[in-house]
Every structure is written in structure tokens, then in C-alpha cells.
Amino acid sequence: MTELNDKSTESTGREASELDVLVSSLRIKAGMINNCVKIAWGSETELMMKAAYALENAMPAFDLLQSRLENGARIEKQEFNWWLFDNNGEGICFGATIREMMLNLIFTDC
């Protein structure tokens, strides 16, 4: 796995995800380009495609969450998990992190 170039996962205490590694790789590559360091031909394009794909895949979770919240759902932290409850108080999904809860929301609604 690529070494991360920031402290984002240290502060949260979670393992680096593929998205964390992608963000770190983009920062490193941008720094190399900014400092006129030679990079492998096409390597920046590959990173840009991965970033576009990651953003595209993340959007449905935000759309689903917004729709649920507009219909009266609410988010609560209960002990060790974040929960999304519908307007009747029924649990829709949960996760140890909001990120995990949102991923679970995708699988719940699909």
C-alpha cells in the first residue's frame, strides 16, 4: 500500500482506505509536477481517472442521505455507532463512522 503523506488517518484512528491512498497519491503527484520532477508518462492521467471514478461512486451516498434527511430522518451517535433513523424512529442503517454508515445506506437503499 502507498504510504500516506498526511495525518488524516492518524487523527481518526482508522485504517487508510483506498480513497485515503488515492488522495495522498494525488497530493504527492501534484507536488512532483509543481516542483518540475519528472514523472512517468500518463501516470497523472491514471490518477485523475481513479479520482473521477471515486467521486462518481461517492455521489449516490450523499444523494440518498439528503433524500432521507429531507423526509424527516435524523442521524444520532449511540454508544459506538452512528445511526440513521427514519421519521418514525426506526433504524435505517448504522456504522462505526459516518463514512461507514453512508456506505451501508447505499446497500440498504439498493
C-alpha positions in Angstrom: 0.0 0.0 0.0 1.2 3.5 -0.8 2.5 5.4 2.2 0.2 8.3 3.2 1.6 11.8 3.1 -0.7 13.3 5.7 -2.1 12.8 9.2 -5.7 12.3 8.2 -6.0 8.7 9.4 -3.8 9.2 12.5 -6.2 11.7 13.9 -9.3 9.5 13.4 -7.6 6.2 14.4 -8.9 4.3 11.4 -7.0 2.4 8.8 -6.3 4.1 5.5 -8.9 3.3 2.9 -8.4 3.1 -0.9 -9.7 6.7 -1.0 -7.2 7.9 1.6 -4.4 6.4 -0.5 -5.8 8.0 -3.7 -5.9 11.4 -2.0 -2.4 11.0 -0.8 -1.2 9.9 -4.2 -2.8 12.9 -5.9 -1.1 15.2 -3.4 2.3 13.6 -4.0 1.9 13.7 -7.8 0.7 17.3 -7.7 3.7 18.2 -5.6 6.0 16.5 -8.1 4.5 18.3 -11.0 4.6 21.6 -9.2 8.3 21.1 -8.4 9.1 20.0 -12.0 10.0 16.5 -11.1 9.9 14.0 -14.0 7.0 11.7 -13.7 6.1 8.6 -15.7 4.2 9.4 -18.8 0.5 9.1 -18.3 0.7 8.5 -14.5 -1.1 11.7 -13.8 -3.9 10.8 -16.2 -4.3 7.4 -14.4 -4.6 9.2 -11.0 -7.2 11.6 -12.4 -9.3 8.8 -13.8 -9.2 7.0 -10.4 -10.2 10.2 -8.7 -13.1 10.8 -11.1 -14.3 7.2 -10.6 -14.1 7.6 -6.8 -16.0 10.8 -6.8 -18.6 9.4 -9.1 -19.1 6.4 -6.8 -19.4 8.6 -3.7 -22.2 10.8 -5.0 -25.1 8.3 -4.6 -24.5 8.1 -0.9 -24.8 11.9 -0.5 -28.0 11.9 -2.6 -29.5 9.1 -0.6 -28.6 10.8 2.7 -30.1 14.1 1.6 -33.3 12.5 0.4 -33.7 10.6 3.7 -33.0 13.8 5.8 -35.4 15.8 3.7 -38.1 13.2 4.6 -37.5 13.6 8.3 -34.7 11.1 9.0 -32.1 12.1 11.6 -28.5 11.0 12.5 -27.6 10.1 16.0 -24.5 8.8 17.7 -25.4 5.9 20.1 -22.6 4.4 22.1 -20.1 3.2 19.4 -22.1 3.7 16.2 -23.7 6.4 14.1 -27.3 5.6 13.3 -29.7 7.0 10.6 -33.3 6.8 11.9 -36.4 7.4 9.8 -39.0 9.9 10.9 -40.7 7.1 12.9 -37.6 6.3 14.9 -36.9 3.1 13.0 -33.2 2.4 12.3 -32.3 2.6 8.6 -28.6 1.8 8.9 -25.6 2.4 11.1 -21.8 2.4 11.1 -18.8 2.9 13.4 -18.1 6.1 11.4 -20.4 8.3 9.3 -18.5 7.2 6.2 -19.3 3.6 7.1 -23.0 4.5 7.8 -23.2 6.1 4.4 -21.8 3.1 2.7 -24.3 0.9 4.5 -27.1 3.3 3.3 -26.2 2.6 -0.3 -26.6 -1.1 0.3 -29.9 -0.6 2.3 -31.5 1.5 -0.5 -30.3 -0.5 -3.4 
